Amino acid sequence: MDTGSEIFIKRRKNKSYKILPVTEHDTLLSKEEYFAKFERGLQNIKEGKGKKMTIEQVNELLGIWTS
């Protein structure tokens, strides 16, 4: 029976992984839905509704730190 528990996998000394159950708040898109959203995003940019960001700003937004 699925209890919705998280699963941890430990490999070697410093390698660990976590498997989480998909929840109602997670978004799973079909290929068609993905491309429809992509096209809407492009249309928004053409209409001036987008925001320009540098790669550094995107990395910061996503929590990606590069050296």
ABEGO torsion letter per residue (X at the ends): XBAGBBBBBBBEAABBBBBBBBBAABBBBBAAAAAAAAAAAAAAAAAGABBBBBAAAAAAAAGBBBX
